[in-house]
Amino acid sequence: MITSYLLTLAGCALLTIVIVYLARKHFVADINVLESRIEQTLPQTQCAQCGYPGCRPYAKAIAAGEAINRCPPGGETVIEALADLLNRPVTPLADDLTPQPVPLLASIREAECIGCTLCIKACPVDAIIGSQNQMHTIIKADCTGCELCLPPCPVDCIDLLPQRSVVAQAQPRPTFSEPCIFCSACVSACPKELEPQHLLLAFDAPEHIAHQQLSACVECTLCDQACPSDLPLTETFKIMKQNEVIRAAEVAAAAATLARFEKRQQRLAVDDADLIIRPKAQDAQALIAGLKTGSKP
């Protein structure tokens, strides 16, 4: 009787351990996926204005409950995207942060640069080139306007200027005088056998655009002619295509910035490791002397 009771108790304990292990593993996987989606939503400027040393640490903090309104470069767009992703309320940018209404680029007044390399060491994405006692310059295509190069400069020869090139912005959906009634008249008219009425809904859900095959639309306007609500379907699909191009460019730029940031972090880690294993001065001198004489130190 006692043996049966102990076996049952041991079985329950083992089952509990297995359930806890599987639940913990699943929970960790879900957290990692959430952190990744949050990080992809952030602009990857690596500016640390949020109070964290990069976008990835901030993404982890948000997943753990941190506020979503601490990203000045992302502004309202990122706050709204994070609110939608995490089902949280939209809040204005935190009071202790300065809004950044337009993208900024660092610019070095090269005639005043003394070549101290301090700004190079501060740049999180390696967007500054130069060498000791030589003039430095900004790689404008790589600069994220993070401001981290400004404080170290001993001669204050770095400015943050608005980007001269106009950055393309996603366009809003055209205003409809009548709503879509889902009559499917546009579906019957489409020569590519698409479903324009469902494609229209994807305007506010870009993740569904590929599924609805927006790229297959030939903009023939037959759906416009068939629509009893006179909706500007073709015009809307043209805007959606333009927005997709803009969105793809933003994603590619963010990925490139993140890659430079990670490469820099790897290089710094290697440099730190080299410093740790580098021999002391007297040991190095003894090694050199031994090599010259052919004897082992």
C-alpha positions as CSV (number, residue, x, y, z in Angstrom):
1,M,0.0,0.0,0.0
2,I,2.8,2.4,1.0
3,T,4.8,1.4,-2.0
4,S,1.9,2.1,-4.4
5,Y,1.4,5.5,-2.7
6,L,5.0,6.4,-3.1
7,L,5.1,5.4,-6.7
8,T,2.0,7.5,-7.4
9,L,3.5,10.4,-5.6
10,A,6.8,10.0,-7.5
11,G,4.9,9.8,-10.8
12,C,2.9,13.0,-10.0
13,A,6.2,14.8,-9.1
14,L,7.8,13.6,-12.4
15,L,4.8,14.7,-14.4
16,T,4.8,18.1,-12.7
17,I,8.5,18.6,-13.5
18,V,7.9,17.7,-17.2
19,I,5.0,20.1,-17.4
20,V,6.9,22.9,-15.8
21,Y,9.9,22.3,-18.1
22,L,7.8,22.3,-21.3
23,A,5.8,25.3,-20.1
24,R,9.0,27.2,-19.3
25,K,10.6,26.3,-22.7
26,H,7.5,27.4,-24.5
27,F,7.3,30.6,-22.5
28,V,11.0,31.4,-23.3
29,A,10.4,30.8,-27.0
30,D,7.4,33.1,-27.0
31,I,9.4,35.8,-25.2
32,N,12.2,35.5,-27.7
33,V,9.7,35.8,-30.6
34,L,8.1,38.9,-29.0
35,E,11.5,40.5,-28.3
36,S,12.4,40.0,-32.0
37,R,9.2,41.5,-33.3
38,I,9.6,44.5,-31.0
39,E,13.2,45.0,-32.1
40,Q,12.1,44.9,-35.8
41,T,9.6,47.6,-35.0
42,L,12.2,49.9,-33.5
43,P,14.2,52.2,-36.0
44,Q,17.6,50.7,-35.2
45,T,19.3,54.0,-34.7
46,Q,21.1,52.6,-31.7
47,C,21.0,56.1,-30.2
48,A,20.5,55.0,-26.5
49,Q,18.2,58.0,-25.9
50,C,15.7,55.5,-24.5
51,G,18.1,54.9,-21.6
52,Y,19.2,51.5,-22.9
53,P,22.5,50.8,-24.8
54,G,20.8,50.0,-28.2
55,C,17.5,48.9,-29.7
56,R,17.8,45.3,-28.7
57,P,18.2,45.9,-25.0
58,Y,15.2,48.3,-25.2
59,A,13.2,45.7,-27.0
60,K,13.9,43.2,-24.2
61,A,12.9,45.8,-21.6
62,I,9.6,46.5,-23.4
63,A,8.9,42.8,-23.5
64,A,9.4,42.8,-19.8
65,G,7.0,45.7,-19.2
66,E,9.0,48.9,-20.0
67,A,7.1,51.9,-21.5
68,I,6.8,52.0,-25.3
69,N,7.1,55.8,-25.5
70,R,10.9,56.2,-25.1
71,C,12.1,56.2,-28.7
72,P,12.5,59.8,-30.1
73,P,13.7,58.8,-33.5
74,G,10.7,56.5,-34.0
75,G,8.2,59.0,-32.6
76,E,4.5,58.5,-32.9
77,T,4.8,56.0,-35.7
78,V,6.8,53.5,-33.5
79,I,4.7,54.2,-30.4
80,E,1.5,53.4,-32.4
81,A,3.1,50.3,-34.0
82,L,4.3,49.0,-30.6
83,A,0.9,49.7,-29.0
84,D,-0.8,47.7,-31.8
85,L,1.7,44.9,-31.4
86,L,1.5,44.7,-27.6
87,N,-2.2,45.7,-27.2
88,R,-1.2,48.7,-25.1
89,P,-2.6,52.2,-25.1
90,V,-0.9,54.8,-27.3
91,T,0.9,57.4,-25.1
92,P,2.8,60.5,-26.1
93,L,6.6,60.6,-26.0
94,A,8.0,60.5,-22.5
95,D,8.4,64.0,-20.9
96,D,12.1,63.6,-20.3
97,L,12.8,63.0,-24.0
98,T,13.0,65.5,-26.9
99,P,10.9,64.9,-30.0
100,Q,12.7,64.4,-33.2
101,P,10.3,65.6,-35.9
102,V,12.7,65.2,-38.8
103,P,15.6,62.8,-39.4
104,L,19.0,64.3,-38.5
105,L,22.5,63.7,-39.8
106,A,25.8,64.5,-38.1
107,S,28.1,66.9,-40.0
108,I,31.7,67.6,-39.0
109,R,33.1,71.0,-39.7
110,E,36.2,69.5,-41.1
111,A,38.4,72.6,-41.0
112,E,38.0,72.6,-37.2
113,C,38.5,68.9,-36.6
114,I,41.7,68.0,-34.7
115,G,41.6,64.3,-35.4
116,C,41.2,63.1,-31.9
117,T,39.1,60.0,-32.9
118,L,36.8,60.3,-29.9
119,C,33.7,60.6,-32.2
120,I,34.8,57.5,-34.1
121,K,34.9,55.6,-30.8
122,A,31.5,56.9,-29.8
123,C,29.6,56.1,-33.1
124,P,27.6,53.0,-32.6
125,V,27.3,52.2,-36.3
126,D,30.8,53.1,-37.6
127,A,29.5,56.0,-39.7
128,I,32.6,58.1,-39.0
129,I,36.0,57.6,-40.7
130,G,39.4,59.1,-40.0
131,S,42.6,58.4,-38.1
132,Q,44.6,60.0,-35.3
133,N,45.6,63.6,-36.1
134,Q,43.8,63.4,-39.4
135,M,40.5,65.0,-40.5
136,H,37.4,63.0,-39.8
137,T,34.2,62.8,-41.9
138,I,30.7,61.4,-41.7
139,I,29.4,58.6,-44.0
140,K,26.1,60.2,-44.5
141,A,24.4,57.1,-45.8
142,D,25.2,55.2,-42.6
143,C,24.6,58.0,-40.0
144,T,21.5,57.5,-37.9
145,G,21.6,61.0,-36.2
146,C,22.0,59.4,-32.8
147,E,23.9,62.4,-31.3
148,L,26.4,60.1,-29.5
149,C,29.3,61.7,-31.3
150,L,28.5,65.2,-30.0
151,P,29.5,65.0,-26.3
152,P,33.0,63.5,-26.8
153,C,34.1,66.2,-29.3
154,P,36.5,68.5,-27.4
155,V,36.3,71.3,-30.0
156,D,32.5,71.1,-30.7
157,C,33.0,70.8,-34.4
158,I,30.0,68.4,-35.0
159,D,26.5,69.6,-35.9
160,L,23.3,67.7,-36.2
161,L,21.5,68.9,-39.3
162,P,18.1,68.0,-40.9
163,Q,18.5,65.6,-43.8
164,R,18.5,67.5,-47.0
165,S,17.0,64.7,-49.1
166,V,13.3,64.3,-48.5
167,V,12.6,60.9,-47.0
168,A,9.6,59.3,-48.7
169,Q,6.6,58.9,-46.4
170,A,3.9,56.3,-46.6
171,Q,0.7,57.8,-48.0
172,P,-2.7,57.5,-46.3
173,R,-5.6,55.7,-47.8
174,P,-7.9,57.8,-50.0
175,T,-11.1,59.0,-48.5
176,F,-14.1,57.0,-49.5
177,S,-17.5,58.6,-49.8
178,E,-19.2,55.2,-49.5
179,P,-18.1,52.1,-47.7
180,C,-17.3,48.8,-49.4
181,I,-20.4,46.5,-49.3
182,F,-18.5,43.3,-50.1
183,C,-20.7,42.6,-53.1
184,S,-17.9,40.8,-54.9
185,A,-18.6,42.7,-58.2
186,C,-14.9,43.6,-58.3
187,V,-13.9,40.0,-57.9
188,S,-15.9,39.0,-61.0
189,A,-14.4,41.8,-63.0
190,C,-10.7,41.2,-62.1
191,P,-8.8,39.7,-65.0
192,K,-6.1,38.3,-62.6
193,E,-8.7,36.5,-60.4
194,L,-7.8,38.6,-57.4
195,E,-10.2,39.7,-54.6
196,P,-10.0,43.5,-54.6
197,Q,-12.4,43.8,-51.7
198,H,-10.1,41.8,-49.4
199,L,-7.0,43.5,-50.9
200,L,-8.6,46.8,-49.9
201,L,-8.7,45.6,-46.2
202,A,-4.9,44.9,-46.4
203,F,-4.2,48.6,-46.6
204,D,-4.2,48.8,-42.8
205,A,-2.7,45.4,-42.3
206,P,0.5,45.3,-44.5
207,E,1.4,41.9,-43.3
208,H,-1.5,40.5,-45.4
209,I,-0.6,42.2,-48.6
210,A,1.6,39.4,-49.9
211,H,-1.1,36.9,-49.2
212,Q,-3.6,39.0,-51.2
213,Q,-1.1,39.2,-54.1
214,L,-1.0,43.0,-54.5
215,S,1.9,42.7,-57.0
216,A,-0.3,40.7,-59.4
217,C,-2.7,43.7,-59.8
218,V,-2.3,45.2,-63.3
219,E,-4.2,48.4,-62.5
220,C,-6.7,47.9,-65.3
221,T,-9.4,49.9,-63.5
222,L,-12.0,47.2,-64.3
223,C,-12.7,46.8,-60.5
224,D,-13.4,50.6,-60.3
225,Q,-15.9,50.3,-63.1
226,A,-17.7,47.4,-61.5
227,C,-17.9,48.9,-58.0
228,P,-21.4,50.1,-57.1
229,S,-19.9,52.3,-54.4
230,D,-17.6,54.0,-56.9
231,L,-14.6,53.3,-54.7
232,P,-11.2,54.4,-56.1
233,L,-9.8,50.9,-55.9
234,T,-7.1,51.2,-58.5
235,E,-5.8,54.4,-57.0
236,T,-5.7,52.8,-53.6
237,F,-3.8,49.8,-54.9
238,K,-1.2,52.1,-56.5
239,I,-0.7,53.8,-53.2
240,M,-0.3,50.5,-51.5
241,K,2.4,49.5,-53.9
242,Q,4.3,52.7,-53.3
243,N,4.0,52.3,-49.6
244,E,5.3,48.7,-49.9
245,V,8.4,50.0,-51.7
246,I,8.9,52.7,-49.0
247,R,8.4,50.1,-46.2
248,A,10.8,47.7,-47.8
249,A,13.5,50.4,-48.1
250,E,13.0,51.3,-44.4
251,V,13.3,47.6,-43.4
252,A,16.5,47.2,-45.5
253,A,18.0,50.4,-44.0
254,A,17.2,49.3,-40.5
255,A,18.7,45.8,-41.1
256,A,21.9,47.4,-42.6
257,T,22.3,49.7,-39.5
258,L,21.7,46.7,-37.2
259,A,24.4,44.7,-39.1
260,R,26.9,47.5,-38.7
261,F,26.1,47.9,-35.0
262,E,26.5,44.1,-34.4
263,K,29.8,44.0,-36.4
264,R,31.1,46.9,-34.3
265,Q,30.2,45.1,-31.1
266,Q,32.0,42.0,-32.3
267,R,35.1,44.0,-33.2
268,L,35.1,45.7,-29.8
269,A,34.7,42.3,-28.1
270,V,37.7,41.0,-30.0
271,D,39.7,44.1,-29.2
272,D,38.9,43.6,-25.5
273,A,40.0,40.0,-25.7
274,D,43.3,40.9,-27.3
275,L,44.0,43.4,-24.5
276,I,43.3,40.7,-21.9
277,I,45.8,38.2,-23.4
278,R,48.4,40.7,-24.5
279,P,51.7,40.0,-22.7
280,K,53.2,42.4,-20.3
281,A,55.9,44.7,-21.5
282,Q,58.8,42.9,-19.8
283,D,57.5,39.5,-21.1
284,A,57.3,40.9,-24.6
285,Q,60.8,42.2,-24.4
286,A,62.1,38.9,-23.2
287,L,60.3,37.1,-26.0
288,I,61.8,39.4,-28.6
289,A,65.3,39.1,-27.1
290,G,64.9,35.3,-27.2
291,L,63.9,35.3,-30.8
292,K,66.9,37.4,-31.7
293,T,69.4,35.1,-29.9
294,G,67.6,31.9,-31.0
295,S,67.1,30.9,-27.4
296,K,63.8,30.2,-25.6
297,P,62.9,32.8,-22.9
